[in-house]
Amino acid sequence: MEKKEIFTQIEAMEEQMGTMYADLSRLKTIVVELLEENQRLQMENERLLRLIREDQYPEPTMEPDAEPAKPEGLSLTREGYENLARLYHEGFHICNVYYGHLRTEGDCLFCMSFLNK
Ligand SMILES: [Zn+2]
């Protein structure tokens, strides 16, 4: 293979890699957006399901409840906390700085301080 031919090939590969890199980072942005949207829709879906269930079974005694009776406020707070902890462990921010956004860089100090409260 001639030197000139080799350089032409290398330049062609460089260009292809540049295009691929641009495509890859565009795809990464799209995936992050989709994951965030998916999370929002899941939360909205859960909220709506809860509303439908409350609408169908307005009496609290008719709701299946595995946990022992507790003061209402306390159990709601705990449920809320557990939902947020689950959200965090699924890879999303729960802090008021980046709430609902995907954690792309590991643990977040704002979220951690919230979880440790
Ligand atoms: Zn955070």
Residues whose N, C-alpha, C, O or C-beta is under 5 A from the ligand:
A	BS01	ZN	H93 I94 C95 Y98 C108 F110 C111
